[in-house]
Amino acid sequence: MESVARLLLVVAVVVAAAASGGALAATATPPHHLKLKGGLRVRLTHVDAHGNYSRLQLLQRAARRSHHRMSRLVARATGVKAVAGGGDLQVPVHAGNGEFLMDVAIGTPALSYAAIVDTGSDLVWTQCKPCVDCFKQSTPVFDPSSSSTYATVPCSSALCSDLPTSTCTSASKCGYTYTYGDASSTQGVLASETFTLGKEKKKLPGVAFGCGDTNEGDGFTQGAGLVGLGRGPLSLVSQLGLDKFSYCLTSLDDGDGKSPLLLGGSAAAISESAATAPVQTTPLVKNPSQPSFYYVSLTGLTVGSTRITLPASAFAIQDDGTGGVIVDSGTSITYLELQGYRALKKAFVAQMALPTVDGSEIGLDLCFQGPAKGVDEVQVPKLVLHFDGGADLDLPAENYMVLDSASGALCLTVAPSRGLSIIGNFQQQNFQFVYDVAGDTLSFAPVQCNKL
């Protein structure tokens, strides 16, 4: 394996950094597993794909969102509780915002909207009329009274008990509260509806979702709700009874910025003809304290010619549920526990033939000053993440180094953390990741995602 990667400065572009019910009074208890027949293909759009942002602005926006989400995830992993609505209800903290949107249609007749996709949480929810407190969204707010397939979920439903926090309303409806760590929250009733997904307009009846009439916070304004793809029973993955799902995240400079999300069936497998290197597979690890997250065992790091040796405890899940490493679609940059990050940073500083500069304006910890004279390419040390089972995530340079052409700063898209490590979507671009939830494995291989 070559210890040096070539980063093309000219083409390096900053990428994904980075209700109550209406007139109908029906109630229903949707099945836990709706069982999707065959595969389903959905297109994901990056939240900044249609913004006219400069390269620096893209990186700054992605870094801000990543730091914000990281704080939420760490708060959740370390068991921090939040007070909802200024009252005395203590509710668990969840992940919340994300980097990718998917088009969803809800109800009969179907109403389309864009929802944030989140592998770090479970609940599927959207804003619902009548709004008590709703944020602005670009599409009409869903009105349950206008849909013939809407039904509230009763308190006696197993799905209601699957909520981390629930209440029983006077009408025996299942009320929920989800808080996301920074005063962002959604409250409403759990209901069931027909969801329509994909180009094929596949109808999925009886999906349990949060019909939120009280929703607040800046983290949701990119979409009109959220689709949780976590490991918990309320996620879309669990409700559809999927054995596997996969995604392949393109970079923002790839035309329309559409990334395929493949749900179930053979569509979720990696095509060997599409992969440009052998498929790597590592076990998914379960953390009883955080059952929604997709944990993996990170066993080591290689920077250039240096294999970084760390104690097994560095990235391990601790007895109190903290620590560990998750793979997350909603965080742009990668975060490593402080001990591992310091070793990584030291190795990069030692092997880069460039002076370090302050990257605080960009929002990243380690930046180097590019050559004074313009050149077409610069050499950076190779970065490989090693996982249990012998799986190696051998990253191309553009997946961990970005250039700010205005200042000439070349920055590492990895940052330090405490309490949780995250493999971000910047490092996942142009790799297909297959989550085998039935077999408890994660597979990945480099693929040109815009050709899938």
Solvent accessible surface area in square Angstrom, and as a share of the most:
residue,aa,sasa,rsa
1,M,146,0.65
2,E,138,0.62
3,S,40,0.26
4,V,61,0.35
5,A,10,0.08
6,R,137,0.50
7,L,1,0.00
8,L,87,0.43
9,L,20,0.10
10,V,104,0.60
11,V,90,0.52
12,A,6,0.05
13,V,41,0.24
14,V,1,0.00
15,V,8,0.04
16,A,4,0.03
17,A,0,0.00
18,A,1,0.01
19,A,0,0.00
20,S,39,0.25
21,G,14,0.13
22,G,28,0.27
23,A,88,0.68
24,L,66,0.33
25,A,90,0.70
26,A,54,0.42
27,T,78,0.45
28,A,36,0.28
29,T,84,0.49
30,P,8,0.05
31,P,76,0.48
32,H,62,0.28
33,H,117,0.52
34,L,39,0.19
35,K,117,0.50
36,L,17,0.09
37,K,165,0.70
38,G,52,0.50
39,G,39,0.37
40,L,2,0.01
41,R,77,0.28
42,V,6,0.03
43,R,91,0.33
44,L,3,0.02
45,T,17,0.10
46,H,6,0.03
47,V,27,0.15
48,D,4,0.02
49,A,31,0.24
50,H,150,0.67
51,G,32,0.31
52,N,157,0.81
53,Y,75,0.29
54,S,59,0.38
55,R,59,0.22
56,L,41,0.20
57,Q,86,0.38
58,L,20,0.10
59,L,1,0.01
60,Q,35,0.16
61,R,72,0.26
62,A,1,0.01
63,A,1,0.01
64,R,148,0.54
65,R,31,0.11
66,S,1,0.00
67,H,69,0.31
68,H,68,0.30
69,R,1,0.00
70,M,13,0.06
71,S,73,0.47
72,R,3,0.01
73,L,0,0.00
74,V,33,0.19
75,A,18,0.14
76,R,24,0.09
77,A,4,0.03
78,T,61,0.35
79,G,46,0.44
80,V,77,0.44
81,K,120,0.51
82,A,20,0.15
83,V,78,0.45
84,A,12,0.09
85,G,73,0.70
86,G,77,0.74
87,G,40,0.38
88,D,134,0.69
89,L,65,0.32
90,Q,97,0.43
91,V,0,0.00
92,P,36,0.23
93,V,3,0.02
94,H,9,0.04
95,A,0,0.00
96,G,0,0.00
97,N,5,0.03
98,G,1,0.01
99,E,2,0.01
100,F,4,0.02
101,L,27,0.13
102,M,2,0.01
103,D,98,0.51
104,V,4,0.02
105,A,11,0.09
106,I,0,0.00
107,G,1,0.01
108,T,56,0.32
109,P,110,0.69
110,A,53,0.41
111,L,50,0.25
112,S,72,0.46
113,Y,10,0.04
114,A,30,0.24
115,A,0,0.00
116,I,0,0.00
117,V,4,0.02
118,D,0,0.00
119,T,2,0.01
120,G,1,0.01
121,S,1,0.01
122,D,14,0.08
123,L,2,0.01
124,V,1,0.01
125,W,1,0.00
126,T,3,0.02
127,Q,0,0.00
128,C,0,0.00
129,K,90,0.38
130,P,84,0.53
131,C,57,0.34
132,V,115,0.66
133,D,63,0.33
134,C,37,0.22
135,F,25,0.10
136,K,188,0.80
137,Q,36,0.16
138,S,121,0.78
139,T,46,0.27
140,P,90,0.57
141,V,29,0.17
142,F,8,0.03
143,D,44,0.23
144,P,0,0.00
145,S,45,0.29
146,S,72,0.46
147,S,3,0.02
148,S,88,0.57
149,T,58,0.34
150,Y,4,0.02
151,A,10,0.08
152,T,0,0.00
153,V,0,0.00
154,P,27,0.17
155,C,35,0.21
156,S,107,0.69
157,S,4,0.03
158,A,55,0.43
159,L,1,0.00
160,C,7,0.04
161,S,89,0.57
162,D,45,0.24
163,L,10,0.05
164,P,64,0.40
165,T,17,0.10
166,S,47,0.30
167,T,77,0.45
168,C,80,0.48
169,T,50,0.29
170,S,126,0.81
171,A,63,0.49
172,S,64,0.41
173,K,42,0.18
174,C,0,0.00
175,G,5,0.05
176,Y,7,0.03
177,T,7,0.04
178,Y,6,0.02
179,T,4,0.02
180,Y,0,0.00
181,G,35,0.34
182,D,54,0.28
183,A,83,0.64
184,S,1,0.01
185,S,9,0.06
186,T,0,0.00
187,Q,55,0.24
188,G,14,0.13
189,V,9,0.05
190,L,0,0.00
191,A,0,0.00
192,S,7,0.04
193,E,1,0.00
194,T,13,0.08
195,F,5,0.02
196,T,13,0.07
197,L,4,0.02
198,G,22,0.21
199,K,192,0.81
200,E,110,0.49
201,K,147,0.62
202,K,68,0.29
203,K,127,0.54
204,L,9,0.04
205,P,88,0.56
206,G,21,0.20
207,V,0,0.00
208,A,1,0.01
209,F,0,0.00
210,G,0,0.00
211,C,0,0.00
212,G,0,0.00
213,D,19,0.10
214,T,30,0.18
215,N,1,0.00
216,E,69,0.31
217,G,24,0.23
218,D,125,0.65
219,G,7,0.06
220,F,0,0.00
221,T,77,0.45
222,Q,56,0.25
223,G,5,0.05
224,A,4,0.03
225,G,0,0.00
226,L,1,0.00
227,V,3,0.02
228,G,0,0.00
229,L,0,0.00
230,G,0,0.00
231,R,42,0.15
232,G,4,0.04
233,P,61,0.38
234,L,5,0.03
235,S,0,0.00
236,L,5,0.03
237,V,4,0.02
238,S,22,0.14
239,Q,0,0.00
240,L,1,0.00
241,G,15,0.14
242,L,15,0.07
243,D,81,0.42
244,K,72,0.31
245,F,0,0.00
246,S,0,0.00
247,Y,4,0.01
248,C,1,0.00
249,L,2,0.01
250,T,6,0.03
251,S,13,0.08
252,L,28,0.14
253,D,80,0.41
254,D,30,0.16
255,G,76,0.73
256,D,88,0.46
257,G,3,0.02
258,K,58,0.25
259,S,0,0.00
260,P,0,0.00
261,L,1,0.00
262,L,10,0.05
263,L,0,0.00
264,G,5,0.05
265,G,48,0.46
266,S,104,0.67
267,A,37,0.29
268,A,0,0.00
269,A,53,0.41
270,I,23,0.12
271,S,48,0.31
272,E,147,0.66
273,S,110,0.71
274,A,33,0.26
275,A,18,0.14
276,T,110,0.64
277,A,45,0.35
278,P,103,0.65
279,V,60,0.34
280,Q,47,0.21
281,T,63,0.36
282,T,1,0.00
283,P,53,0.34
284,L,10,0.05
285,V,47,0.27
286,K,133,0.56
287,N,4,0.02
288,P,127,0.80
289,S,60,0.39
290,Q,16,0.07
291,P,85,0.53
292,S,4,0.03
293,F,2,0.01
294,Y,1,0.00
295,Y,0,0.00
296,V,5,0.03
297,S,37,0.24
298,L,10,0.05
299,T,81,0.47
300,G,2,0.02
301,L,0,0.00
302,T,11,0.06
303,V,0,0.00
304,G,2,0.02
305,S,98,0.63
306,T,59,0.34
307,R,140,0.51
308,I,14,0.07
309,T,124,0.72
310,L,34,0.17
311,P,70,0.44
312,A,101,0.78
313,S,68,0.44
314,A,10,0.08
315,F,13,0.05
316,A,41,0.32
317,I,52,0.26
318,Q,78,0.34
319,D,162,0.84
320,D,105,0.54
321,G,2,0.02
322,T,24,0.14
323,G,7,0.07
324,G,3,0.03
325,V,0,0.00
326,I,2,0.01
327,V,5,0.03
328,D,1,0.00
329,S,6,0.04
330,G,2,0.02
331,T,0,0.00
332,S,0,0.00
333,I,0,0.00
334,T,2,0.01
335,Y,6,0.02
336,L,2,0.01
337,E,36,0.16
338,L,31,0.16
339,Q,88,0.39
340,G,0,0.00
341,Y,5,0.02
342,R,149,0.54
343,A,28,0.22
344,L,1,0.00
345,K,67,0.28
346,K,156,0.66
347,A,10,0.08
348,F,0,0.00
349,V,66,0.38
350,A,83,0.64
351,Q,63,0.28
352,M,12,0.05
353,A,104,0.80
354,L,32,0.16
355,P,90,0.57
356,T,73,0.42
357,V,50,0.29
358,D,119,0.62
359,G,3,0.03
360,S,82,0.53
361,E,132,0.59
362,I,10,0.05
363,G,22,0.21
364,L,7,0.03
365,D,63,0.33
366,L,4,0.02
367,C,0,0.00
368,F,1,0.00
369,Q,65,0.29
370,G,9,0.09
371,P,55,0.35
372,A,113,0.88
373,K,169,0.72
374,G,81,0.78
375,V,71,0.41
376,D,105,0.54
377,E,65,0.29
378,V,20,0.12
379,Q,97,0.43
380,V,2,0.01
381,P,6,0.04
382,K,33,0.14
383,L,3,0.01
384,V,2,0.01
385,L,4,0.02
386,H,17,0.08
387,F,10,0.04
388,D,63,0.33
389,G,64,0.62
390,G,61,0.59
391,A,2,0.02
392,D,56,0.29
393,L,2,0.01
394,D,56,0.29
395,L,0,0.00
396,P,46,0.29
397,A,2,0.02
398,E,83,0.37
399,N,2,0.01
400,Y,0,0.00
401,M,1,0.00
402,V,3,0.02
403,L,16,0.08
404,D,7,0.04
405,S,75,0.48
406,A,92,0.71
407,S,63,0.40
408,G,19,0.19
409,A,6,0.05
410,L,2,0.01
411,C,1,0.00
412,L,0,0.00
413,T,0,0.00
414,V,3,0.01
415,A,4,0.03
416,P,48,0.30
417,S,10,0.06
418,R,168,0.61
419,G,15,0.14
420,L,0,0.00
421,S,1,0.01
422,I,0,0.00
423,I,1,0.01
424,G,0,0.00
425,N,1,0.00
426,F,1,0.00
427,Q,1,0.01
428,Q,0,0.00
429,Q,5,0.02
430,N,39,0.20
431,F,7,0.03
432,Q,2,0.01
433,F,3,0.01
434,V,9,0.05
435,Y,0,0.00
436,D,25,0.13
437,V,34,0.20
438,A,69,0.54
439,G,43,0.41
440,D,46,0.24
441,T,39,0.22
442,L,3,0.01
443,S,18,0.12
444,F,2,0.01
445,A,0,0.00
446,P,31,0.20
447,V,5,0.03
448,Q,78,0.35
449,C,0,0.00
450,N,72,0.37
451,K,166,0.70
452,L,48,0.24
